[in-house]
């Protein structure tokens, strides 16, 4: 099995955007919502597997699911 490297999407996207800005371009990513998925797609185009570890949306979803489970199981608000 081949070793896969993964990167936090924001690290690579920041590098790409910095390079584009240095070239006089003004890139916009996620202008219509959370830029996480467009950033991840940019990485996939480069052949990089995004690592969701740094994605705050996943942490928020997990917290919401845990709160819902607590409310169902313990009757807590």
Secondary structure, DSSP 8 states (H G I E B T S, - for coil): -----EEEHHHHHHHHHHHHHHTT------TTS-SHHHHHHHHHHTT-EEEGGG-HHHHHHHHHHHHHHHHHHH---
